[in-house]
């Protein structure tokens, strides 16, 4: 019954639809007036971008139009200010129209609408010139909030067929426009294609039109409202409660709709967040184990014995012993707390003791989670929550690594000095464990609990081994599969940022499939799709390979939910203990295919990543088979979802949505700027360096990328080759130091041959644009593969070739001979000035040195008199070399930094005596000198050494 209104004279009454119309007209006027004024007064300026101007670019982007220029900026701000009033009213009316008892979604959508309105004012009135950071923060917040606003409005739409139809069309057009928008922005920003920004601008303007039009549809719904202004007497304002006319409820046969219609409770949301963070801690500890184990064979150059620690994952085997199983089940909270030792390992300085501490954490973590799933197996709702925590924990780990440029800030290789947040991570982990384990085990400790399934525990264990390995192998970092398909410049495929968000989105989509479509996730059809995706990922590159990667990500996450659920209902010692044993075998297998030269029997699986991927899919197939056989399709189709399960799922979907929105924001923030400037632009100096970084672990087992960044910056290196740089494997933590260095130093990056090319890695970082690059696998019939990068750089307008090369080991002389001939040929084939940044394994003036430095290659040694070299060399041709220095490594790695300076565009001395004549530093202009801070004792253990403890300069 409608509330009674106070008597009084009606001053004004109008239909609610006019709120929508005023909002729409004012918003469009803001943008269109700015466009008209900008084109009229500053056309050539607003179509100009950092690469091209008129006539290549002939239509301005939104940001250029409404930016800092007067008076178009003033027109835009005026009408946007007018828009704000109707906008707030529109959000309020939408809430009143859609509010329902015990439903939280209308409130959430209303808060989102208010948030979007406020952030719109933020990026409108705080321009990038005023404060670039806050402008970006407001803009990102607005864009991120658009997704839940749009989806929420669609979900809450009243039963108005015309309005629903328009919303669907406009929402589809809006999100569909994002794909070409991103494509043409990358064409402009990365590939520097003339005219691409104009096409991008059209899609950007389309987004504005669709965004405003989507809200304009509310005019069809607000016809049910009449807004009345009355003049009434008395101090009371009357009953301010306003009720919408009756509208039909949404259909109740859709799971997502049922889930989102439940009343929201913060306590349950915190439970879900705590569970997911607990899962994140599990994956953080597990993924750190490979890194700390890997440290030891690196220094032993072969099997060290410490590799046995990887077997700590098989602790669930203890659950086969009834007294142990009973004790673990009764003290699950304590066991989970003990597993947090893996997070406290960063406090242990000694590498061996730190390794053992992490191993103990992994032992307790695997045991605790297996026991948790076992105890909850008879209670589907609680079991599902633990499975979601486990799987979403991996997704959260990928999001965190995406934010921290492939490093996990709570790993035991991190601390405060290298970006670690270990203390905060541990405190949150303690709180998460307290929250997620506050409800003790609900069942007995025997295998006859309700819900136990028949079927082979061995096959289930094979499936667990396959799915955990596949998730860790390919999904532990959002850029792993992107680097599998990377082929160099010009870029023809995805890049780590922003496309890592696509990988994370695919993971989230797969998780929803596993949650809502159990029969599809365990069906052979989707298994076939997963196999095809894995095959494309393994055999193809660029976008074709990445499409396979996305299909693989969807499948692995989808099938993980039912496979873990099926395994939990069987013998835990077999399913999880044997499963983690299989996981360990696969981890060694995927390491052996690269480390074959250093491990027994390694040559049997040399370069067989295809075998690894095939074995993974076969193992998962075993798990699918037993899951189907133990839970027939007819039974699964008859399953009725418990209302409590729907309610519980809603909170995990909220957490999943938050993680996905975070990944989108991170992708925006990490998008490359490509506005890099060399250190000595005015002097036209190129400073090149070579460094073997030993997989970014320093001598004390700390992650070394921060220290590397600092010394590279202080040495003012414009172009640097990094060797032993491929970290995209389980044993190296699925990391990529080049992402961190490139973004923090402002450099272009070529990762070199990808992780599936079976090398130890060669990477190139450059302040100068990389015009083209080719990846080489040089002849290596016996020993380890020797990677090389051949790149053409645009250096102050001159094309210069840079080669980065890592030769084979000393034990394989024939390999090194063949490699020297190969490199000599490709360097000699270059008609351009060239630089070789290399690891050659030869003495100066002897053996293969005379192949690298020869008439065929045309290359010269940067300093033929430097006799104290064995590994690293800098060679060059067609350039004027002006300086050379050797800088100590400190404790970062086992190899020094070598640096050479070259003057671009100056005549090269032809006479050898003139060319190699040393001059005093006093004769060298200031802008051509090496930094003074590395003289004497230097900084942080880095100082000039060997060459009379000073740089050398040449005439």
GIQUISUL-V272892 format. One record per residue. N is the residue number from 1. RES is the residue in three letters. SS is DSSP state (hx for helix, st for strand, lp for the rest). Layout:
N&RES&SS + N&RES&SS
This chain:
1&UNK&lp + 2&UNK&lp + 3&UNK&lp + 4&UNK&lp + 5&UNK&lp + 6&UNK&lp + 7&UNK&lp + 8&UNK&lp + 9&UNK&st + 10&UNK&st + 11&UNK&st + 12&UNK&st + 13&UNK&st + 14&UNK&st + 15&UNK&st + 16&UNK&lp + 17&UNK&hx + 18&UNK&hx + 19&UNK&hx + 20&UNK&hx + 21&UNK&hx + 22&UNK&hx + 23&UNK&hx + 24&UNK&hx + 25&UNK&hx + 26&UNK&hx + 27&UNK&hx + 28&UNK&hx + 29&UNK&hx + 30&UNK&hx + 31&UNK&hx + 32&UNK&hx + 33&UNK&hx + 34&UNK&hx + 35&UNK&hx + 36&UNK&hx + 37&UNK&hx + 38&UNK&hx + 39&UNK&hx + 40&UNK&hx + 41&UNK&hx + 42&UNK&hx + 43&UNK&hx + 44&UNK&hx + 45&UNK&hx + 46&UNK&hx + 47&UNK&lp + 48&UNK&lp + 49&UNK&lp + 50&UNK&lp + 51&UNK&lp + 52&UNK&lp + 53&UNK&lp + 54&UNK&lp + 55&UNK&lp + 56&UNK&lp + 57&UNK&lp + 58&UNK&lp + 59&UNK&lp + 60&UNK&lp + 61&UNK&lp + 62&UNK&hx + 63&UNK&hx + 64&UNK&hx + 65&UNK&hx + 66&UNK&lp + 67&UNK&lp + 68&UNK&lp + 69&UNK&lp + 70&UNK&lp + 71&UNK&lp + 72&UNK&hx + 73&UNK&hx + 74&UNK&hx + 75&UNK&hx + 76&UNK&hx + 77&UNK&hx + 78&UNK&hx + 79&UNK&hx + 80&UNK&hx + 81&UNK&hx + 82&UNK&hx + 83&UNK&hx + 84&UNK&hx + 85&UNK&hx + 86&UNK&hx + 87&UNK&hx + 88&UNK&hx + 89&UNK&hx + 90&UNK&hx + 91&UNK&hx + 92&UNK&hx + 93&UNK&hx + 94&UNK&hx + 95&UNK&hx + 96&UNK&hx + 97&UNK&hx + 98&UNK&hx + 99&UNK&lp + 100&UNK&lp + 101&UNK&lp + 102&UNK&lp + 103&UNK&lp + 104&UNK&lp + 105&UNK&hx + 106&UNK&hx + 107&UNK&hx + 108&UNK&hx + 109&UNK&hx + 110&UNK&hx + 111&UNK&hx + 112&UNK&hx + 113&UNK&hx + 114&UNK&hx + 115&UNK&hx + 116&UNK&hx + 117&UNK&hx + 118&UNK&hx + 119&UNK&hx + 120&UNK&hx + 121&UNK&hx + 122&UNK&hx + 123&UNK&hx + 124&UNK&hx + 125&UNK&hx + 126&UNK&lp + 127&UNK&lp + 128&UNK&lp + 129&UNK&lp + 130&UNK&lp + 131&UNK&lp + 132&UNK&hx + 133&UNK&hx + 134&UNK&hx + 135&UNK&hx + 136&UNK&hx + 137&UNK&hx + 138&UNK&hx + 139&UNK&hx + 140&UNK&hx + 141&UNK&hx + 142&UNK&hx + 143&UNK&hx + 144&UNK&hx + 145&UNK&hx + 146&UNK&hx + 147&UNK&hx + 148&UNK&hx + 149&UNK&hx + 150&UNK&hx + 151&UNK&hx + 152&UNK&hx + 153&UNK&hx + 154&UNK&hx + 155&UNK&hx + 156&UNK&hx + 157&UNK&lp + 158&UNK&lp + 159&UNK&lp + 160&UNK&lp + 161&UNK&hx + 162&UNK&hx + 163&UNK&hx + 164&UNK&hx + 165&UNK&hx + 166&UNK&hx + 167&UNK&hx + 168&UNK&hx + 169&UNK&hx + 170&UNK&hx + 171&UNK&hx + 172&UNK&hx + 173&UNK&hx + 174&UNK&hx + 175&UNK&hx + 176&UNK&hx + 177&UNK&hx + 178&UNK&hx + 179&UNK&hx + 180&UNK&hx + 181&UNK&hx + 182&UNK&hx + 183&UNK&hx + 184&UNK&hx + 185&UNK&hx + 186&UNK&hx + 187&UNK&hx + 188&UNK&hx + 189&UNK&hx + 190&UNK&lp + 191&UNK&lp + 192&UNK&lp + 193&UNK&lp + 194&UNK&lp + 195&UNK&lp + 196&UNK&hx + 197&UNK&hx + 198&UNK&hx + 199&UNK&hx + 200&UNK&hx + 201&UNK&hx + 202&UNK&hx + 203&UNK&hx + 204&UNK&hx + 205&UNK&hx + 206&UNK&hx + 207&UNK&hx + 208&UNK&hx + 209&UNK&hx + 210&UNK&hx + 211&UNK&hx + 212&UNK&hx + 213&UNK&hx + 214&UNK&hx + 215&UNK&hx + 216&UNK&hx + 217&UNK&lp + 218&UNK&hx + 219&UNK&hx + 220&UNK&hx + 221&UNK&hx + 222&UNK&hx + 223&UNK&hx + 224&UNK&hx + 225&UNK&lp + 226&UNK&st + 227&UNK&st + 228&UNK&st + 229&UNK&st + 230&UNK&st + 231&UNK&st + 232&UNK&lp + 233&UNK&lp + 234&UNK&lp + 235&UNK&lp + 236&UNK&lp + 237&UNK&lp + 238&UNK&lp + 239&UNK&lp + 240&UNK&lp + 241&UNK&lp + 242&UNK&lp + 243&UNK&lp + 244&UNK&lp + 245&UNK&lp + 246&UNK&lp + 247&UNK&lp + 248&UNK&lp + 249&UNK&lp + 250&UNK&lp + 251&UNK&lp + 252&UNK&lp + 253&UNK&lp + 254&UNK&lp + 255&UNK&hx + 256&UNK&hx + 257&UNK&hx + 258&UNK&hx + 259&UNK&hx + 260&UNK&hx + 261&UNK&lp + 262&UNK&lp + 263&UNK&lp + 264&UNK&lp + 265&UNK&lp + 266&UNK&hx + 267&UNK&hx + 268&UNK&hx + 269&UNK&hx + 270&UNK&hx + 271&UNK&hx + 272&UNK&hx + 273&UNK&hx + 274&UNK&hx + 275&UNK&hx + 276&UNK&hx + 277&UNK&hx + 278&UNK&hx + 279&UNK&hx + 280&UNK&hx + 281&UNK&hx + 282&UNK&hx + 283&UNK&hx + 284&UNK&hx + 285&UNK&hx + 286&UNK&hx + 287&UNK&hx + 288&UNK&hx + 289&UNK&hx + 290&UNK&hx + 291&UNK&hx + 292&UNK&hx + 293&UNK&hx + 294&UNK&hx + 295&UNK&hx + 296&UNK&hx + 297&UNK&hx + 298&UNK&hx + 299&UNK&hx + 300&UNK&hx + 301&UNK&lp + 302&UNK&lp + 303&UNK&lp + 304&UNK&lp + 305&UNK&lp + 306&UNK&hx + 307&UNK&hx + 308&UNK&hx + 309&UNK&hx + 310&UNK&hx + 311&UNK&hx + 312&UNK&hx + 313&UNK&hx + 314&UNK&hx + 315&UNK&hx + 316&UNK&hx + 317&UNK&hx + 318&UNK&hx + 319&UNK&hx + 320&UNK&hx + 321&UNK&lp + 322&UNK&hx + 323&UNK&hx + 324&UNK&hx + 325&UNK&hx + 326&UNK&hx + 327&UNK&hx + 328&UNK&hx + 329&UNK&hx + 330&UNK&hx + 331&UNK&lp + 332&UNK&hx + 333&UNK&hx + 334&UNK&hx + 335&UNK&hx + 336&UNK&hx + 337&UNK&hx + 338&UNK&hx + 339&UNK&hx + 340&UNK&lp + 341&UNK&hx + 342&UNK&hx + 343&UNK&hx + 344&UNK&hx + 345&UNK&hx + 346&UNK&hx + 347&UNK&hx + 348&UNK&lp + 349&UNK&lp + 350&UNK&lp + 351&UNK&hx + 352&UNK&hx + 353&UNK&hx + 354&UNK&hx + 355&UNK&hx + 356&UNK&hx + 357&UNK&hx + 358&UNK&hx + 359&UNK&hx + 360&UNK&hx + 361&UNK&hx + 362&UNK&hx + 363&UNK&hx + 364&UNK&hx + 365&UNK&hx + 366&UNK&hx + 367&UNK&hx + 368&UNK&hx + 369&UNK&hx + 370&UNK&hx + 371&UNK&hx + 372&UNK&hx + 373&UNK&hx + 374&UNK&hx + 375&UNK&hx + 376&UNK&lp + 377&UNK&lp + 378&UNK&lp + 379&UNK&lp + 380&UNK&hx + 381&UNK&hx + 382&UNK&hx + 383&UNK&hx + 384&UNK&hx + 385&UNK&hx + 386&UNK&hx + 387&UNK&hx + 388&UNK&hx + 389&UNK&hx + 390&UNK&hx + 391&UNK&hx + 392&UNK&hx + 393&UNK&hx + 394&UNK&hx + 395&UNK&hx + 396&UNK&hx + 397&UNK&hx + 398&UNK&hx + 399&UNK&hx + 400&UNK&hx + 401&UNK&hx + 402&UNK&hx + 403&UNK&hx + 404&UNK&lp + 405&UNK&lp + 406&UNK&lp + 407&UNK&lp + 408&UNK&lp + 409&UNK&lp + 410&UNK&lp + 411&UNK&lp + 412&UNK&lp + 413&UNK&lp + 414&UNK&lp + 415&UNK&lp + 416&UNK&hx + 417&UNK&hx + 418&UNK&hx + 419&UNK&lp + 420&UNK&lp + 421&UNK&lp + 422&UNK&hx + 423&UNK&hx + 424&UNK&hx + 425&UNK&hx + 426&UNK&hx + 427&UNK&hx + 428&UNK&hx + 429&UNK&hx + 430&UNK&hx + 431&UNK&hx + 432&UNK&hx + 433&UNK&hx + 434&UNK&hx + 435&UNK&hx + 436&UNK&hx + 437&UNK&lp + 438&UNK&lp + 439&UNK&lp + 440&UNK&lp + 441&UNK&lp + 442&UNK&lp + 443&UNK&lp + 444&UNK&lp + 445&UNK&lp + 446&UNK&lp + 447&UNK&lp + 448&UNK&lp + 449&UNK&lp + 450&UNK&lp + 451&UNK&lp + 452&UNK&lp + 453&UNK&lp + 454&UNK&lp + 455&UNK&lp + 456&UNK&lp + 457&UNK&hx + 458&UNK&hx + 459&UNK&hx + 460&UNK&hx + 461&UNK&hx + 462&UNK&hx + 463&UNK&hx + 464&UNK&hx + 465&UNK&hx + 466&UNK&hx + 467&UNK&hx + 468&UNK&hx + 469&UNK&hx + 470&UNK&hx + 471&UNK&hx + 472&UNK&hx + 473&UNK&hx + 474&UNK&hx + 475&UNK&hx + 476&UNK&lp + 477&UNK&lp + 478&UNK&lp + 479&UNK&lp + 480&UNK&hx + 481&UNK&hx + 482&UNK&hx + 483&UNK&hx + 484&UNK&hx + 485&UNK&lp + 486&UNK&lp + 487&UNK&lp + 488&UNK&lp + 489&UNK&lp + 490&UNK&lp + 491&UNK&lp + 492&UNK&lp + 493&UNK&lp + 494&UNK&lp + 495&UNK&lp + 496&UNK&hx + 497&UNK&hx + 498&UNK&hx + 499&UNK&hx + 500&UNK&hx + 501&UNK&hx + 502&UNK&hx + 503&UNK&hx + 504&UNK&hx + 505&UNK&hx + 506&UNK&hx + 507&UNK&hx + 508&UNK&hx + 509&UNK&hx + 510&UNK&hx + 511&UNK&hx + 512&UNK&hx + 513&UNK&hx + 514&UNK&hx + 515&UNK&hx + 516&UNK&hx + 517&UNK&lp + 518&UNK&hx + 519&UNK&hx + 520&UNK&hx + 521&UNK&hx + 522&UNK&lp + 523&UNK&lp + 524&UNK&hx + 525&UNK&hx + 526&UNK&hx + 527&UNK&hx + 528&UNK&hx + 529&UNK&hx + 530&UNK&hx + 531&UNK&hx + 532&UNK&hx + 533&UNK&hx + 534&UNK&hx + 535&UNK&hx + 536&UNK&hx + 537&UNK&hx + 538&UNK&hx + 539&UNK&hx + 540&UNK&lp + 541&UNK&lp + 542&UNK&hx + 543&UNK&hx + 544&UNK&hx + 545&UNK&hx + 546&UNK&hx + 547&UNK&hx + 548&UNK&hx + 549&UNK&hx + 550&UNK&hx + 551&UNK&hx + 552&UNK&hx + 553&UNK&hx + 554&UNK&hx + 555&UNK&hx + 556&UNK&hx + 557&UNK&hx + 558&UNK&hx + 559&UNK&hx + 560&UNK&hx + 561&UNK&hx + 562&UNK&hx + 563&UNK&hx + 564&UNK&hx + 565&UNK&hx + 566&UNK&hx + 567&UNK&hx + 568&UNK&hx + 569&UNK&lp + 570&UNK&lp + 571&UNK&lp + 572&UNK&hx + 573&UNK&hx + 574&UNK&hx + 575&UNK&hx + 576&UNK&hx + 577&UNK&hx + 578&UNK&hx + 579&UNK&hx + 580&UNK&hx + 581&UNK&hx + 582&UNK&hx + 583&UNK&hx + 584&UNK&hx + 585&UNK&hx + 586&UNK&hx + 587&UNK&hx + 588&UNK&hx + 589&UNK&hx + 590&UNK&hx + 591&UNK&hx + 592&UNK&hx + 593&UNK&lp + 594&UNK&lp + 595&UNK&lp + 596&UNK&hx + 597&UNK&hx + 598&UNK&hx + 599&UNK&lp + 600&UNK&lp + 601&UNK&lp + 602&UNK&hx + 603&UNK&hx + 604&UNK&hx + 605&UNK&hx + 606&UNK&lp + 607&UNK&lp + 608&UNK&lp + 609&UNK&hx + 610&UNK&hx + 611&UNK&hx + 612&UNK&hx + 613&UNK&hx + 614&UNK&hx + 615&UNK&hx + 616&UNK&hx + 617&UNK&hx + 618&UNK&hx + 619&UNK&hx + 620&UNK&hx + 621&UNK&hx + 622&UNK&hx + 623&UNK&hx + 624&UNK&hx + 625&UNK&hx + 626&UNK&hx + 627&UNK&hx + 628&UNK&hx + 629&UNK&hx + 630&UNK&hx + 631&UNK&lp + 632&UNK&lp + 633&UNK&hx + 634&UNK&hx + 635&UNK&hx + 636&UNK&hx + 637&UNK&hx + 638&UNK&hx + 639&UNK&lp + 640&UNK&lp + 641&UNK&lp + 642&UNK&lp + 643&UNK&hx + 644&UNK&hx + 645&UNK&hx + 646&UNK&hx + 647&UNK&hx + 648&UNK&hx + 649&UNK&hx + 650&UNK&hx + 651&UNK&hx + 652&UNK&hx + 653&UNK&hx + 654&UNK&hx + 655&UNK&hx + 656&UNK&hx + 657&UNK&hx + 658&UNK&hx + 659&UNK&hx + 660&UNK&hx + 661&UNK&hx + 662&UNK&hx + 663&UNK&hx + 664&UNK&hx + 665&UNK&hx + 666&UNK&hx + 667&UNK&hx + 668&UNK&hx + 669&UNK&hx + 670&UNK&hx + 671&UNK&lp + 672&UNK&lp + 673&UNK&lp + 674&UNK&lp + 675&UNK&lp + 676&UNK&lp + 677&UNK&lp + 678&UNK&lp + 679&UNK&lp + 680&UNK&lp + 681&UNK&lp + 682&UNK&lp + 683&UNK&lp + 684&UNK&lp + 685&UNK&st + 686&UNK&st + 687&UNK&st + 688&UNK&st + 689&UNK&st + 690&UNK&st + 691&UNK&st + 692&UNK&st + 693&UNK&lp + 694&UNK&hx + 695&UNK&hx + 696&UNK&hx + 697&UNK&st + 698&UNK&lp + 699&UNK&lp + 700&UNK&lp + 701&UNK&lp + 702&UNK&lp + 703&UNK&st + 704&UNK&lp + 705&UNK&hx + 706&UNK&hx + 707&UNK&hx + 708&UNK&hx + 709&UNK&hx + 710&UNK&hx + 711&UNK&hx + 712&UNK&hx + 713&UNK&hx + 714&UNK&hx + 715&UNK&lp + 716&UNK&lp + 717&UNK&lp + 718&UNK&lp + 719&UNK&st + 720&UNK&st + 721&UNK&st + 722&UNK&st + 723&UNK&st + 724&UNK&lp + 725&UNK&lp + 726&UNK&lp + 727&UNK&lp + 728&UNK&lp + 729&UNK&lp + 730&UNK&hx + 731&UNK&hx + 732&UNK&hx + 733&UNK&lp + 734&UNK&lp + 735&UNK&lp + 736&UNK&lp + 737&UNK&hx + 738&UNK&hx + 739&UNK&hx + 740&UNK&hx + 741&UNK&hx + 742&UNK&hx + 743&UNK&hx + 744&UNK&hx + 745&UNK&hx + 746&UNK&lp + 747&UNK&lp + 748&UNK&st + 749&UNK&st + 750&UNK&st + 751&UNK&lp + 752&UNK&lp + 753&UNK&lp + 754&UNK&lp + 755&UNK&hx + 756&UNK&hx + 757&UNK&hx + 758&UNK&lp + 759&UNK&lp + 760&UNK&lp + 761&UNK&lp + 762&UNK&st + 763&UNK&st + 764&UNK&st + 765&UNK&st + 766&UNK&st + 767&UNK&lp + 768&UNK&lp + 769&UNK&st + 770&UNK&st + 771&UNK&st + 772&UNK&st + 773&UNK&st + 774&UNK&st + 775&UNK&st + 776&UNK&st + 777&UNK&st + 778&UNK&st + 779&UNK&lp + 780&UNK&lp + 781&UNK&lp + 782&UNK&lp + 783&UNK&lp + 784&UNK&lp + 785&UNK&lp + 786&UNK&st + 787&UNK&st + 788&UNK&st + 789&UNK&st + 790&UNK&st + 791&UNK&st + 792&UNK&st + 793&UNK&st + 794&UNK&st + 795&UNK&st + 796&UNK&lp + 797&UNK&lp + 798&UNK&st + 799&UNK&st + 800&UNK&st + 801&UNK&st + 802&UNK&st + 803&UNK&st + 804&UNK&st + 805&UNK&st + 806&UNK&st + 807&UNK&lp + 808&UNK&lp + 809&UNK&lp + 810&UNK&lp + 811&UNK&lp + 812&UNK&lp + 813&UNK&hx + 814&UNK&hx + 815&UNK&hx + 816&UNK&hx + 817&UNK&hx + 818&UNK&hx + 819&UNK&hx + 820&UNK&hx + 821&UNK&hx + 822&UNK&hx + 823&UNK&hx + 824&UNK&hx + 825&UNK&hx + 826&UNK&hx + 827&UNK&hx + 828&UNK&hx + 829&UNK&lp + 830&UNK&lp + 831&UNK&lp + 832&UNK&lp + 833&UNK&lp + 834&UNK&st + 835&UNK&st + 836&UNK&st + 837&UNK&st + 838&UNK&st + 839&UNK&st + 840&UNK&lp + 841&UNK&lp + 842&UNK&lp + 843&UNK&lp + 844&UNK&lp + 845&UNK&lp + 846&UNK&lp + 847&UNK&lp + 848&UNK&lp + 849&UNK&hx + 850&UNK&hx + 851&UNK&hx + 852&UNK&hx + 853&UNK&lp + 854&UNK&lp + 855&UNK&lp + 856&UNK&lp + 857&UNK&lp + 858&UNK&lp + 859&UNK&lp + 860&UNK&st + 861&UNK&st + 862&UNK&lp + 863&UNK&lp + 864&UNK&lp + 865&UNK&lp + 866&UNK&lp + 867&UNK&lp + 868&UNK&lp + 869&UNK&lp + 870&UNK&lp + 871&UNK&lp + 872&UNK&st + 873&UNK&st + 874&UNK&st + 875&UNK&st + 876&UNK&st + 877&UNK&st + 878&UNK&lp + 879&UNK&lp + 880&UNK&st + 881&UNK&st + 882&UNK&st + 883&UNK&st + 884&UNK&st + 885&UNK&st + 886&UNK&st + 887&UNK&st + 888&UNK&lp + 889&UNK&lp + 890&UNK&lp + 891&UNK&lp + 892&UNK&lp + 893&UNK&lp + 894&UNK&lp + 895&UNK&lp + 896&UNK&lp + 897&UNK&st + 898&UNK&st + 899&UNK&st + 900&UNK&st + 901&UNK&st + 902&UNK&st + 903&UNK&st + 904&UNK&lp + 905&UNK&lp + 906&UNK&lp + 907&UNK&lp + 908&UNK&lp + 909&UNK&lp + 910&UNK&lp + 911&UNK&lp + 912&UNK&hx + 913&UNK&hx + 914&UNK&hx + 915&UNK&hx + 916&UNK&lp + 917&UNK&lp + 918&UNK&st + 919&UNK&st + 920&UNK&lp + 921&UNK&hx + 922&UNK&hx + 923&UNK&hx + 924&UNK&lp + 925&UNK&lp + 926&UNK&hx + 927&UNK&hx + 928&UNK&hx + 929&UNK&lp + 930&UNK&lp + 931&UNK&lp + 932&UNK&hx + 933&UNK&hx + 934&UNK&hx + 935&UNK&lp + 936&UNK&lp + 937&UNK&lp + 938&UNK&lp + 939&UNK&st + 940&UNK&lp + 941&UNK&lp + 942&UNK&st + 943&UNK&lp + 944&UNK&st + 945&UNK&lp + 946&UNK&lp + 947&UNK&lp + 948&UNK&lp + 949&UNK&lp + 950&UNK&lp + 951&UNK&lp + 952&UNK&st + 953&UNK&st + 954&UNK&st + 955&UNK&lp
